[in-house]
Amino acid sequence: MSAAVVLQAAGYECVEDASDANVIVYNTCSIRDKAEQKVYSALGRQVGRIARAQVHVHTCCGQLG
């Protein structure tokens, strides 16, 4: 089940502009360095615009063995 489905079931709705959001979800991969760096960059661009929003970063996690 996706984060969007869970949030919509809880009464949240999608907005076009992040500055209008109460919750912001980034979905990334912790194994790929470039994907991780893109999230850090996106978070940096949002600082100040999203001061009142909850920010959640969802990531996969590699498993060895």
PDBQT receptor file of N, H, CA, C and O in Angstrom, charges set to zero:
ATOM      1  N   MET A   1       0.849  -1.168   0.000  1.00  0.00    +0.000 N 
ATOM      2  CA  MET A   1       0.000   0.000   0.000  1.00  0.00    +0.000 C 
ATOM      3  C   MET A   1       0.900   1.239   0.000  1.00  0.00    +0.000 C 
ATOM      4  O   MET A   1       1.850   1.312   0.781  1.00  0.00    +0.000 OA
ATOM      5  N   SER A   2       0.616   2.193  -0.850  1.00  0.00    +0.000 N 
ATOM      6  H   SER A   2      -0.155   2.134  -1.484  1.00  0.00    +0.000 HD
ATOM      7  CA  SER A   2       1.464   3.380  -0.971  1.00  0.00    +0.000 C 
ATOM      8  C   SER A   2       1.174   4.384   0.141  1.00  0.00    +0.000 C 
ATOM      9  O   SER A   2       0.106   4.370   0.754  1.00  0.00    +0.000 OA
ATOM     10  N   ALA A   3       2.145   5.247   0.381  1.00  0.00    +0.000 N 
ATOM     11  H   ALA A   3       3.012   5.258  -0.117  1.00  0.00    +0.000 HD
ATOM     12  CA  ALA A   3       1.973   6.306   1.383  1.00  0.00    +0.000 C 
ATOM     13  C   ALA A   3       0.805   7.209   0.989  1.00  0.00    +0.000 C 
ATOM     14  O   ALA A   3       0.058   7.666   1.853  1.00  0.00    +0.000 OA
ATOM     15  N   ALA A   4       0.643   7.465  -0.300  1.00  0.00    +0.000 N 
ATOM     16  H   ALA A   4       1.250   7.094  -1.003  1.00  0.00    +0.000 HD
ATOM     17  CA  ALA A   4      -0.449   8.325  -0.762  1.00  0.00    +0.000 C 
ATOM     18  C   ALA A   4      -1.805   7.729  -0.406  1.00  0.00    +0.000 C 
ATOM     19  O   ALA A   4      -2.703   8.447   0.031  1.00  0.00    +0.000 OA
ATOM     20  N   VAL A   5      -1.956   6.434  -0.590  1.00  0.00    +0.000 N 
ATOM     21  H   VAL A   5      -1.226   5.850  -0.946  1.00  0.00    +0.000 HD
ATOM     22  CA  VAL A   5      -3.221   5.766  -0.273  1.00  0.00    +0.000 C 
ATOM     23  C   VAL A   5      -3.513   5.862   1.226  1.00  0.00    +0.000 C 
ATOM     24  O   VAL A   5      -4.641   6.151   1.625  1.00  0.00    +0.000 OA
ATOM     25  N   VAL A   6      -2.502   5.621   2.045  1.00  0.00    +0.000 N 
ATOM     26  H   VAL A   6      -1.586   5.387   1.721  1.00  0.00    +0.000 HD
ATOM     27  CA  VAL A   6      -2.668   5.683   3.499  1.00  0.00    +0.000 C 
ATOM     28  C   VAL A   6      -3.047   7.095   3.935  1.00  0.00    +0.000 C 
ATOM     29  O   VAL A   6      -3.960   7.277   4.741  1.00  0.00    +0.000 OA
ATOM     30  N   LEU A   7      -2.344   8.095   3.400  1.00  0.00    +0.000 N 
ATOM     31  H   LEU A   7      -1.603   7.947   2.745  1.00  0.00    +0.000 HD
ATOM     32  CA  LEU A   7      -2.632   9.477   3.780  1.00  0.00    +0.000 C 
ATOM     33  C   LEU A   7      -4.016   9.918   3.303  1.00  0.00    +0.000 C 
ATOM     34  O   LEU A   7      -4.730  10.611   4.028  1.00  0.00    +0.000 OA
ATOM     35  N   GLN A   8      -4.395   9.522   2.091  1.00  0.00    +0.000 N 
ATOM     36  H   GLN A   8      -3.815   8.959   1.502  1.00  0.00    +0.000 HD
ATOM     37  CA  GLN A   8      -5.726   9.884   1.594  1.00  0.00    +0.000 C 
ATOM     38  C   GLN A   8      -6.818   9.230   2.432  1.00  0.00    +0.000 C 
ATOM     39  O   GLN A   8      -7.855   9.843   2.685  1.00  0.00    +0.000 OA
ATOM     40  N   ALA A   9      -6.595   8.001   2.861  1.00  0.00    +0.000 N 
ATOM     41  H   ALA A   9      -5.753   7.503   2.656  1.00  0.00    +0.000 HD
ATOM     42  CA  ALA A   9      -7.566   7.317   3.717  1.00  0.00    +0.000 C 
ATOM     43  C   ALA A   9      -7.693   8.013   5.073  1.00  0.00    +0.000 C 
ATOM     44  O   ALA A   9      -8.729   7.925   5.731  1.00  0.00    +0.000 OA
ATOM     45  N   ALA A  10      -6.627   8.704   5.481  1.00  0.00    +0.000 N 
ATOM     46  H   ALA A  10      -5.785   8.776   4.946  1.00  0.00    +0.000 HD
ATOM     47  CA  ALA A  10      -6.643   9.429   6.755  1.00  0.00    +0.000 C 
ATOM     48  C   ALA A  10      -7.201  10.842   6.603  1.00  0.00    +0.000 C 
ATOM     49  O   ALA A  10      -7.255  11.602   7.570  1.00  0.00    +0.000 OA
ATOM     50  N   GLY A  11      -7.620  11.193   5.374  1.00  0.00    +0.000 N 
ATOM     51  H   GLY A  11      -7.576  10.575   4.589  1.00  0.00    +0.000 HD
ATOM     52  CA  GLY A  11      -8.254  12.491   5.157  1.00  0.00    +0.000 C 
ATOM     53  C   GLY A  11      -7.367  13.546   4.526  1.00  0.00    +0.000 C 
ATOM     54  O   GLY A  11      -7.803  14.682   4.345  1.00  0.00    +0.000 OA
ATOM     55  N   TYR A  12      -6.128  13.200   4.184  1.00  0.00    +0.000 N 
ATOM     56  H   TYR A  12      -5.774  12.276   4.330  1.00  0.00    +0.000 HD
ATOM     57  CA  TYR A  12      -5.244  14.158   3.525  1.00  0.00    +0.000 C 
ATOM     58  C   TYR A  12      -5.535  14.164   2.034  1.00  0.00    +0.000 C 
ATOM     59  O   TYR A  12      -6.060  13.191   1.493  1.00  0.00    +0.000 OA
ATOM     60  N   GLU A  13      -5.191  15.265   1.368  1.00  0.00    +0.000 N 
ATOM     61  H   GLU A  13      -4.764  16.056   1.807  1.00  0.00    +0.000 HD
ATOM     62  CA  GLU A  13      -5.359  15.335  -0.082  1.00  0.00    +0.000 C 
ATOM     63  C   GLU A  13      -4.106  15.938  -0.698  1.00  0.00    +0.000 C 
ATOM     64  O   GLU A  13      -3.370  16.669  -0.036  1.00  0.00    +0.000 OA
ATOM     65  N   CYS A  14      -3.871  15.635  -1.952  1.00  0.00    +0.000 N 
ATOM     66  H   CYS A  14      -4.469  15.042  -2.490  1.00  0.00    +0.000 HD
ATOM     67  CA  CYS A  14      -2.701  16.146  -2.666  1.00  0.00    +0.000 C 
ATOM     68  C   CYS A  14      -2.892  17.624  -2.989  1.00  0.00    +0.000 C 
ATOM     69  O   CYS A  14      -4.006  18.066  -3.268  1.00  0.00    +0.000 OA
ATOM     70  N   VAL A  15      -1.803  18.382  -2.949  1.00  0.00    +0.000 N 
ATOM     71  H   VAL A  15      -0.897  18.023  -2.722  1.00  0.00    +0.000 HD
ATOM     72  CA  VAL A  15      -1.817  19.791  -3.349  1.00  0.00    +0.000 C 
ATOM     73  C   VAL A  15      -0.734  19.995  -4.396  1.00  0.00    +0.000 C 
ATOM     74  O   VAL A  15       0.231  19.232  -4.455  1.00  0.00    +0.000 OA
ATOM     75  N   GLU A  16      -0.891  21.012  -5.213  1.00  0.00    +0.000 N 
ATOM     76  H   GLU A  16      -1.675  21.631  -5.164  1.00  0.00    +0.000 HD
ATOM     77  CA  GLU A  16       0.059  21.293  -6.278  1.00  0.00    +0.000 C 
ATOM     78  C   GLU A  16       1.343  21.934  -5.759  1.00  0.00    +0.000 C 
ATOM     79  O   GLU A  16       2.428  21.637  -6.258  1.00  0.00    +0.000 OA
ATOM     80  N   ASP A  17       1.228  22.805  -4.767  1.00  0.00    +0.000 N 
ATOM     81  H   ASP A  17       0.346  23.046  -4.362  1.00  0.00    +0.000 HD
ATOM     82  CA  ASP A  17       2.366  23.573  -4.269  1.00  0.00    +0.000 C 
ATOM     83  C   ASP A  17       2.754  23.091  -2.877  1.00  0.00    +0.000 C 
ATOM     84  O   ASP A  17       1.913  23.034  -1.980  1.00  0.00    +0.000 OA
ATOM     85  N   ALA A  18       4.027  22.743  -2.696  1.00  0.00    +0.000 N 
ATOM     86  H   ALA A  18       4.710  22.789  -3.425  1.00  0.00    +0.000 HD
ATOM     87  CA  ALA A  18       4.502  22.226  -1.407  1.00  0.00    +0.000 C 
ATOM     88  C   ALA A  18       4.265  23.218  -0.273  1.00  0.00    +0.000 C 
ATOM     89  O   ALA A  18       4.109  22.806   0.877  1.00  0.00    +0.000 OA
ATOM     90  N   SER A  19       4.233  24.506  -0.569  1.00  0.00    +0.000 N 
ATOM     91  H   SER A  19       4.359  24.841  -1.503  1.00  0.00    +0.000 HD
ATOM     92  CA  SER A  19       4.014  25.490   0.496  1.00  0.00    +0.000 C 
ATOM     93  C   SER A  19       2.592  25.426   1.052  1.00  0.00    +0.000 C 
ATOM     94  O   SER A  19       2.315  25.999   2.105  1.00  0.00    +0.000 OA
ATOM     95  N   ASP A  20       1.695  24.737   0.357  1.00  0.00    +0.000 N 
ATOM     96  H   ASP A  20       1.920  24.271  -0.498  1.00  0.00    +0.000 HD
ATOM     97  CA  ASP A  20       0.321  24.550   0.838  1.00  0.00    +0.000 C 
ATOM     98  C   ASP A  20       0.156  23.246   1.617  1.00  0.00    +0.000 C 
ATOM     99  O   ASP A  20      -0.923  22.974   2.144  1.00  0.00    +0.000 OA
ATOM    100  N   ALA A  21       1.200  22.451   1.692  1.00  0.00    +0.000 N 
ATOM    101  H   ALA A  21       2.076  22.672   1.264  1.00  0.00    +0.000 HD
ATOM    102  CA  ALA A  21       1.098  21.106   2.275  1.00  0.00    +0.000 C 
ATOM    103  C   ALA A  21       1.243  21.111   3.791  1.00  0.00    +0.000 C 
ATOM    104  O   ALA A  21       1.962  21.932   4.360  1.00  0.00    +0.000 OA
ATOM    105  N   ASN A  22       0.549  20.183   4.428  1.00  0.00    +0.000 N 
ATOM    106  H   ASN A  22      -0.035  19.516   3.966  1.00  0.00    +0.000 HD
ATOM    107  CA  ASN A  22       0.715  19.925   5.858  1.00  0.00    +0.000 C 
ATOM    108  C   ASN A  22       1.689  18.777   6.078  1.00  0.00    +0.000 C 
ATOM    109  O   ASN A  22       2.341  18.700   7.119  1.00  0.00    +0.000 OA
ATOM    110  N   VAL A  23       1.786  17.887   5.097  1.00  0.00    +0.000 N 
ATOM    111  H   VAL A  23       1.256  17.950   4.252  1.00  0.00    +0.000 HD
ATOM    112  CA  VAL A  23       2.692  16.737   5.148  1.00  0.00    +0.000 C 
ATOM    113  C   VAL A  23       3.376  16.631   3.789  1.00  0.00    +0.000 C 
ATOM    114  O   VAL A  23       2.724  16.701   2.747  1.00  0.00    +0.000 OA
ATOM    115  N   ILE A  24       4.693  16.462   3.813  1.00  0.00    +0.000 N 
ATOM    116  H   ILE A  24       5.222  16.405   4.659  1.00  0.00    +0.000 HD
ATOM    117  CA  ILE A  24       5.446  16.261   2.578  1.00  0.00    +0.000 C 
ATOM    118  C   ILE A  24       6.183  14.942   2.706  1.00  0.00    +0.000 C 
ATOM    119  O   ILE A  24       6.881  14.701   3.690  1.00  0.00    +0.000 OA
ATOM    120  N   VAL A  25       6.022  14.081   1.695  1.00  0.00    +0.000 N 
ATOM    121  H   VAL A  25       5.455  14.277   0.895  1.00  0.00    +0.000 HD
ATOM    122  CA  VAL A  25       6.644  12.760   1.719  1.00  0.00    +0.000 C 
ATOM    123  C   VAL A  25       7.627  12.654   0.556  1.00  0.00    +0.000 C 
ATOM    124  O   VAL A  25       7.262  12.862  -0.601  1.00  0.00    +0.000 OA
ATOM    125  N   TYR A  26       8.877  12.327   0.878  1.00  0.00    +0.000 N 
ATOM    126  H   TYR A  26       9.174  12.158   1.818  1.00  0.00    +0.000 HD
ATOM    127  CA  TYR A  26       9.879  12.027  -0.135  1.00  0.00    +0.000 C 
ATOM    128  C   TYR A  26      10.096  10.525  -0.113  1.00  0.00    +0.000 C 
ATOM    129  O   TYR A  26      10.276   9.937   0.954  1.00  0.00    +0.000 OA
ATOM    130  N   ASN A  27      10.081   9.915  -1.254  1.00  0.00    +0.000 N 
ATOM    131  H   ASN A  27       9.935  10.392  -2.120  1.00  0.00    +0.000 HD
ATOM    132  CA  ASN A  27      10.300   8.475  -1.375  1.00  0.00    +0.000 C 
ATOM    133  C   ASN A  27      11.591   8.282  -2.157  1.00  0.00    +0.000 C 
ATOM    134  O   ASN A  27      11.696   8.719  -3.303  1.00  0.00    +0.000 OA
ATOM    135  N   THR A  28      12.576   7.627  -1.539  1.00  0.00    +0.000 N 
ATOM    136  H   THR A  28      12.490   7.272  -0.608  1.00  0.00    +0.000 HD
ATOM    137  CA  THR A  28      13.882   7.510  -2.177  1.00  0.00    +0.000 C 
ATOM    138  C   THR A  28      14.513   6.153  -1.892  1.00  0.00    +0.000 C 
ATOM    139  O   THR A  28      13.912   5.297  -1.242  1.00  0.00    +0.000 OA
ATOM    140  N   CYS A  29      15.703   5.975  -2.376  1.00  0.00    +0.000 N 
ATOM    141  H   CYS A  29      16.191   6.671  -2.904  1.00  0.00    +0.000 HD
ATOM    142  CA  CYS A  29      16.444   4.729  -2.194  1.00  0.00    +0.000 C 
ATOM    143  C   CYS A  29      17.740   5.042  -1.450  1.00  0.00    +0.000 C 
ATOM    144  O   CYS A  29      18.528   5.873  -1.899  1.00  0.00    +0.000 OA
ATOM    145  N   SER A  30      17.959   4.390  -0.333  1.00  0.00    +0.000 N 
ATOM    146  H   SER A  30      17.319   3.715   0.032  1.00  0.00    +0.000 HD
ATOM    147  CA  SER A  30      19.170   4.666   0.447  1.00  0.00    +0.000 C 
ATOM    148  C   SER A  30      20.402   3.972  -0.115  1.00  0.00    +0.000 C 
ATOM    149  O   SER A  30      21.522   4.269   0.301  1.00  0.00    +0.000 OA
ATOM    150  N   ILE A  31      20.212   3.062  -1.046  1.00  0.00    +0.000 N 
ATOM    151  H   ILE A  31      19.303   2.821  -1.384  1.00  0.00    +0.000 HD
ATOM    152  CA  ILE A  31      21.343   2.339  -1.615  1.00  0.00    +0.000 C 
ATOM    153  C   ILE A  31      22.016   3.160  -2.714  1.00  0.00    +0.000 C 
ATOM    154  O   ILE A  31      23.235   3.107  -2.871  1.00  0.00    +0.000 OA
ATOM    155  N   ARG A  32      21.247   3.894  -3.448  1.00  0.00    +0.000 N 
ATOM    156  H   ARG A  32      20.257   3.937  -3.320  1.00  0.00    +0.000 HD
ATOM    157  CA  ARG A  32      21.782   4.690  -4.559  1.00  0.00    +0.000 C 
ATOM    158  C   ARG A  32      22.146   6.082  -4.057  1.00  0.00    +0.000 C 
ATOM    159  O   ARG A  32      21.276   6.839  -3.626  1.00  0.00    +0.000 OA
ATOM    160  N   ASP A  33      23.408   6.411  -4.111  1.00  0.00    +0.000 N 
ATOM    161  H   ASP A  33      24.115   5.797  -4.461  1.00  0.00    +0.000 HD
ATOM    162  CA  ASP A  33      23.890   7.683  -3.583  1.00  0.00    +0.000 C 
ATOM    163  C   ASP A  33      23.237   8.874  -4.282  1.00  0.00    +0.000 C 
ATOM    164  O   ASP A  33      22.888   9.858  -3.630  1.00  0.00    +0.000 OA
ATOM    165  N   LYS A  34      23.070   8.793  -5.595  1.00  0.00    +0.000 N 
ATOM    166  H   LYS A  34      23.353   7.994  -6.125  1.00  0.00    +0.000 HD
ATOM    167  CA  LYS A  34      22.498   9.931  -6.319  1.00  0.00    +0.000 C 
ATOM    168  C   LYS A  34      21.059  10.201  -5.864  1.00  0.00    +0.000 C 
ATOM    169  O   LYS A  34      20.673  11.361  -5.714  1.00  0.00    +0.000 OA
ATOM    170  N   ALA A  35      20.274   9.168  -5.646  1.00  0.00    +0.000 N 
ATOM    171  H   ALA A  35      20.588   8.226  -5.768  1.00  0.00    +0.000 HD
ATOM    172  CA  ALA A  35      18.903   9.349  -5.176  1.00  0.00    +0.000 C 
ATOM    173  C   ALA A  35      18.891   9.993  -3.798  1.00  0.00    +0.000 C 
ATOM    174  O   ALA A  35      18.085  10.883  -3.527  1.00  0.00    +0.000 OA
ATOM    175  N   GLU A  36      19.778   9.544  -2.941  1.00  0.00    +0.000 N 
ATOM    176  H   GLU A  36      20.433   8.821  -3.161  1.00  0.00    +0.000 HD
ATOM    177  CA  GLU A  36      19.863  10.109  -1.588  1.00  0.00    +0.000 C 
ATOM    178  C   GLU A  36      20.263  11.590  -1.656  1.00  0.00    +0.000 C 
ATOM    179  O   GLU A  36      19.696  12.419  -0.944  1.00  0.00    +0.000 OA
ATOM    180  N   GLN A  37      21.224  11.917  -2.501  1.00  0.00    +0.000 N 
ATOM    181  H   GLN A  37      21.685  11.244  -3.079  1.00  0.00    +0.000 HD
ATOM    182  CA  GLN A  37      21.668  13.302  -2.639  1.00  0.00    +0.000 C 
ATOM    183  C   GLN A  37      20.553  14.189  -3.204  1.00  0.00    +0.000 C 
ATOM    184  O   GLN A  37      20.439  15.353  -2.822  1.00  0.00    +0.000 OA
ATOM    185  N   LYS A  38      19.734  13.649  -4.107  1.00  0.00    +0.000 N 
ATOM    186  H   LYS A  38      19.827  12.703  -4.417  1.00  0.00    +0.000 HD
ATOM    187  CA  LYS A  38      18.609  14.415  -4.647  1.00  0.00    +0.000 C 
ATOM    188  C   LYS A  38      17.610  14.774  -3.561  1.00  0.00    +0.000 C 
ATOM    189  O   LYS A  38      17.052  15.872  -3.571  1.00  0.00    +0.000 OA
ATOM    190  N   VAL A  39      17.376  13.854  -2.614  1.00  0.00    +0.000 N 
ATOM    191  H   VAL A  39      17.830  12.963  -2.606  1.00  0.00    +0.000 HD
ATOM    192  CA  VAL A  39      16.453  14.147  -1.512  1.00  0.00    +0.000 C 
ATOM    193  C   VAL A  39      17.027  15.244  -0.632  1.00  0.00    +0.000 C 
ATOM    194  O   VAL A  39      16.311  16.171  -0.252  1.00  0.00    +0.000 OA
ATOM    195  N   TYR A  40      18.325  15.148  -0.299  1.00  0.00    +0.000 N 
ATOM    196  H   TYR A  40      18.906  14.395  -0.608  1.00  0.00    +0.000 HD
ATOM    197  CA  TYR A  40      18.946  16.194   0.509  1.00  0.00    +0.000 C 
ATOM    198  C   TYR A  40      18.832  17.546  -0.187  1.00  0.00    +0.000 C 
ATOM    199  O   TYR A  40      18.554  18.560   0.453  1.00  0.00    +0.000 OA
ATOM    200  N   SER A  41      19.046  17.556  -1.490  1.00  0.00    +0.000 N 
ATOM    201  H   SER A  41      19.272  16.733  -2.011  1.00  0.00    +0.000 HD
ATOM    202  CA  SER A  41      18.945  18.791  -2.265  1.00  0.00    +0.000 C 
ATOM    203  C   SER A  41      17.514  19.335  -2.244  1.00  0.00    +0.000 C 
ATOM    204  O   SER A  41      17.302  20.532  -2.049  1.00  0.00    +0.000 OA
ATOM    205  N   ALA A  42      16.541  18.453  -2.445  1.00  0.00    +0.000 N 
ATOM    206  H   ALA A  42      16.713  17.480  -2.603  1.00  0.00    +0.000 HD
ATOM    207  CA  ALA A  42      15.132  18.873  -2.425  1.00  0.00    +0.000 C 
ATOM    208  C   ALA A  42      14.743  19.416  -1.059  1.00  0.00    +0.000 C 
ATOM    209  O   ALA A  42      14.036  20.420  -0.965  1.00  0.00    +0.000 OA
ATOM    210  N   LEU A  43      15.202  18.758  -0.001  1.00  0.00    +0.000 N 
ATOM    211  H   LEU A  43      15.777  17.943  -0.078  1.00  0.00    +0.000 HD
ATOM    212  CA  LEU A  43      14.907  19.243   1.346  1.00  0.00    +0.000 C 
ATOM    213  C   LEU A  43      15.506  20.621   1.564  1.00  0.00    +0.000 C 
ATOM    214  O   LEU A  43      14.869  21.493   2.154  1.00  0.00    +0.000 OA
ATOM    215  N   GLY A  44      16.720  20.819   1.092  1.00  0.00    +0.000 N 
ATOM    216  H   GLY A  44      17.238  20.110   0.613  1.00  0.00    +0.000 HD
ATOM    217  CA  GLY A  44      17.376  22.116   1.223  1.00  0.00    +0.000 C 
ATOM    218  C   GLY A  44      16.618  23.215   0.511  1.00  0.00    +0.000 C 
ATOM    219  O   GLY A  44      16.536  24.336   1.013  1.00  0.00    +0.000 OA
ATOM    220  N   ARG A  45      16.061  22.912  -0.653  1.00  0.00    +0.000 N 
ATOM    221  H   ARG A  45      16.128  22.001  -1.061  1.00  0.00    +0.000 HD
ATOM    222  CA  ARG A  45      15.283  23.917  -1.407  1.00  0.00    +0.000 C 
ATOM    223  C   ARG A  45      13.979  24.260  -0.701  1.00  0.00    +0.000 C 
ATOM    224  O   ARG A  45      13.455  25.360  -0.872  1.00  0.00    +0.000 OA
ATOM    225  N   GLN A  46      13.450  23.337   0.087  1.00  0.00    +0.000 N 
ATOM    226  H   GLN A  46      13.876  22.442   0.227  1.00  0.00    +0.000 HD
ATOM    227  CA  GLN A  46      12.152  23.546   0.729  1.00  0.00    +0.000 C 
ATOM    228  C   GLN A  46      12.252  24.280   2.068  1.00  0.00    +0.000 C 
ATOM    229  O   GLN A  46      11.246  24.789   2.563  1.00  0.00    +0.000 OA
ATOM    230  N   VAL A  47      13.443  24.342   2.661  1.00  0.00    +0.000 N 
ATOM    231  H   VAL A  47      14.260  23.929   2.259  1.00  0.00    +0.000 HD
ATOM    232  CA  VAL A  47      13.596  24.985   3.968  1.00  0.00    +0.000 C 
ATOM    233  C   VAL A  47      13.038  26.401   3.905  1.00  0.00    +0.000 C 
ATOM    234  O   VAL A  47      13.344  27.165   2.990  1.00  0.00    +0.000 OA
ATOM    235  N   GLY A  48      12.239  26.727   4.865  1.00  0.00    +0.000 N 
ATOM    236  H   GLY A  48      11.990  26.107   5.609  1.00  0.00    +0.000 HD
ATOM    237  CA  GLY A  48      11.611  28.047   4.903  1.00  0.00    +0.000 C 
ATOM    238  C   GLY A  48      10.247  28.064   4.243  1.00  0.00    +0.000 C 
ATOM    239  O   GLY A  48       9.339  28.751   4.712  1.00  0.00    +0.000 OA
ATOM    240  N   ARG A  49      10.093  27.319   3.165  1.00  0.00    +0.000 N 
ATOM    241  H   ARG A  49      10.831  26.762   2.784  1.00  0.00    +0.000 HD
ATOM    242  CA  ARG A  49       8.797  27.258   2.482  1.00  0.00    +0.000 C 
ATOM    243  C   ARG A  49       7.853  26.320   3.207  1.00  0.00    +0.000 C 
ATOM    244  O   ARG A  49       6.634  26.478   3.135  1.00  0.00    +0.000 OA
ATOM    245  N   ILE A  50       8.412  25.347   3.904  1.00  0.00    +0.000 N 
ATOM    246  H   ILE A  50       9.402  25.219   3.962  1.00  0.00    +0.000 HD
ATOM    247  CA  ILE A  50       7.577  24.301   4.492  1.00  0.00    +0.000 C 
ATOM    248  C   ILE A  50       7.750  24.231   6.009  1.00  0.00    +0.000 C 
ATOM    249  O   ILE A  50       7.678  23.151   6.597  1.00  0.00    +0.000 OA
ATOM    250  N   ALA A  51       7.975  25.371   6.632  1.00  0.00    +0.000 N 
ATOM    251  H   ALA A  51       8.033  26.247   6.155  1.00  0.00    +0.000 HD
ATOM    252  CA  ALA A  51       8.276  25.400   8.066  1.00  0.00    +0.000 C 
ATOM    253  C   ALA A  51       7.175  24.755   8.910  1.00  0.00    +0.000 C 
ATOM    254  O   ALA A  51       7.459  24.206   9.975  1.00  0.00    +0.000 OA
ATOM    255  N   ARG A  52       5.935  24.815   8.452  1.00  0.00    +0.000 N 
ATOM    256  H   ARG A  52       5.704  25.261   7.588  1.00  0.00    +0.000 HD
ATOM    257  CA  ARG A  52       4.844  24.271   9.257  1.00  0.00    +0.000 C 
ATOM    258  C   ARG A  52       4.473  22.837   8.882  1.00  0.00    +0.000 C 
ATOM    259  O   ARG A  52       3.619  22.232   9.531  1.00  0.00    +0.000 OA
ATOM    260  N   ALA A  53       5.091  22.299   7.867  1.00  0.00    +0.000 N 
ATOM    261  H   ALA A  53       5.784  22.790   7.340  1.00  0.00    +0.000 HD
ATOM    262  CA  ALA A  53       4.736  20.964   7.374  1.00  0.00    +0.000 C 
ATOM    263  C   ALA A  53       5.556  19.877   8.067  1.00  0.00    +0.000 C 
ATOM    264  O   ALA A  53       6.703  20.090   8.459  1.00  0.00    +0.000 OA
ATOM    265  N   GLN A  54       4.940  18.720   8.203  1.00  0.00    +0.000 N 
ATOM    266  H   GLN A  54       4.008  18.546   7.885  1.00  0.00    +0.000 HD
ATOM    267  CA  GLN A  54       5.669  17.526   8.624  1.00  0.00    +0.000 C 
ATOM    268  C   GLN A  54       6.357  16.969   7.383  1.00  0.00    +0.000 C 
ATOM    269  O   GLN A  54       5.735  16.835   6.330  1.00  0.00    +0.000 OA
ATOM    270  N   VAL A  55       7.631  16.648   7.507  1.00  0.00    +0.000 N 
ATOM    271  H   VAL A  55       8.137  16.757   8.363  1.00  0.00    +0.000 HD
ATOM    272  CA  VAL A  55       8.369  16.086   6.378  1.00  0.00    +0.000 C 
ATOM    273  C   VAL A  55       8.737  14.656   6.726  1.00  0.00    +0.000 C 
ATOM    274  O   VAL A  55       9.332  14.394   7.772  1.00  0.00    +0.000 OA
ATOM    275  N   HIS A  56       8.381  13.735   5.848  1.00  0.00    +0.000 N 
ATOM    276  H   HIS A  56       7.898  13.947   4.998  1.00  0.00    +0.000 HD
ATOM    277  CA  HIS A  56       8.673  12.319   6.027  1.00  0.00    +0.000 C 
ATOM    278  C   HIS A  56       9.525  11.853   4.853  1.00  0.00    +0.000 C 
ATOM    279  O   HIS A  56       9.208  12.130   3.696  1.00  0.00    +0.000 OA
ATOM    280  N   VAL A  57      10.596  11.152   5.156  1.00  0.00    +0.000 N 
ATOM    281  H   VAL A  57      10.854  10.927   6.096  1.00  0.00    +0.000 HD
ATOM    282  CA  VAL A  57      11.436  10.580   4.112  1.00  0.00    +0.000 C 
ATOM    283  C   VAL A  57      11.326   9.070   4.211  1.00  0.00    +0.000 C 
ATOM    284  O   VAL A  57      11.730   8.468   5.206  1.00  0.00    +0.000 OA
ATOM    285  N   HIS A  58      10.776   8.469   3.171  1.00  0.00    +0.000 N 
ATOM    286  H   HIS A  58      10.448   8.958   2.363  1.00  0.00    +0.000 HD
ATOM    287  CA  HIS A  58      10.634   7.009   3.090  1.00  0.00    +0.000 C 
ATOM    288  C   HIS A  58      11.776   6.501   2.231  1.00  0.00    +0.000 C 
ATOM    289  O   HIS A  58      12.093   7.089   1.197  1.00  0.00    +0.000 OA
ATOM    290  N   THR A  59      12.383   5.429   2.650  1.00  0.00    +0.000 N 
ATOM    291  H   THR A  59      12.126   4.951   3.489  1.00  0.00    +0.000 HD
ATOM    292  CA  THR A  59      13.499   4.899   1.889  1.00  0.00    +0.000 C 
ATOM    293  C   THR A  59      13.520   3.381   1.942  1.00  0.00    +0.000 C 
ATOM    294  O   THR A  59      13.043   2.762   2.893  1.00  0.00    +0.000 OA
ATOM    295  N   CYS A  60      14.079   2.810   0.910  1.00  0.00    +0.000 N 
ATOM    296  H   CYS A  60      14.467   3.313   0.138  1.00  0.00    +0.000 HD
ATOM    297  CA  CYS A  60      14.301   1.369   0.945  1.00  0.00    +0.000 C 
ATOM    298  C   CYS A  60      15.565   1.119   1.740  1.00  0.00    +0.000 C 
ATOM    299  O   CYS A  60      16.328   2.050   2.002  1.00  0.00    +0.000 OA
ATOM    300  N   CYS A  61      15.790  -0.080   2.112  1.00  0.00    +0.000 N 
ATOM    301  H   CYS A  61      15.171  -0.836   1.899  1.00  0.00    +0.000 HD
ATOM    302  CA  CYS A  61      16.986  -0.422   2.877  1.00  0.00    +0.000 C 
ATOM    303  C   CYS A  61      17.530  -1.735   2.348  1.00  0.00    +0.000 C 
ATOM    304  O   CYS A  61      16.830  -2.748   2.336  1.00  0.00    +0.000 OA
ATOM    305  N   GLY A  62      18.782  -1.714   1.911  1.00  0.00    +0.000 N 
ATOM    306  H   GLY A  62      19.350  -0.891   1.921  1.00  0.00    +0.000 HD
ATOM    307  CA  GLY A  62      19.377  -2.939   1.393  1.00  0.00    +0.000 C 
ATOM    308  C   GLY A  62      19.615  -3.943   2.508  1.00  0.00    +0.000 C 
ATOM    309  O   GLY A  62      19.843  -3.577   3.661  1.00  0.00    +0.000 OA
ATOM    310  N   GLN A  63      19.560  -5.181   2.149  1.00  0.00    +0.000 N 
ATOM    311  H   GLN A  63      19.375  -5.479   1.212  1.00  0.00    +0.000 HD
ATOM    312  CA  GLN A  63      19.769  -6.248   3.128  1.00  0.00    +0.000 C 
ATOM    313  C   GLN A  63      20.875  -7.160   2.616  1.00  0.00    +0.000 C 
ATOM    314  O   GLN A  63      20.813  -7.661   1.493  1.00  0.00    +0.000 OA
ATOM    315  N   LEU A  64      21.867  -7.366   3.435  1.00  0.00    +0.000 N 
ATOM    316  H   LEU A  64      21.918  -6.959   4.347  1.00  0.00    +0.000 HD
ATOM    317  CA  LEU A  64      22.966  -8.253   3.055  1.00  0.00    +0.000 C 
ATOM    318  C   LEU A  64      22.732  -9.636   3.611  1.00  0.00    +0.000 C 
ATOM    319  O   LEU A  64      22.133  -9.799   4.674  1.00  0.00    +0.000 OA
ATOM    320  N   GLY A  65      23.204 -10.628   2.892  1.00  0.00    +0.000 N 
ATOM    321  H   GLY A  65      23.690 -10.496   2.028  1.00  0.00    +0.000 HD
ATOM    322  CA  GLY A  65      23.137 -11.974   3.441  1.00  0.00    +0.000 C 
ATOM    323  C   GLY A  65      22.202 -12.884   2.795  1.00  0.00    +0.000 C 
ATOM    324  O   GLY A  65      22.087 -14.040   3.201  1.00  0.00    +0.000 OA
TER     325      GLY A  65
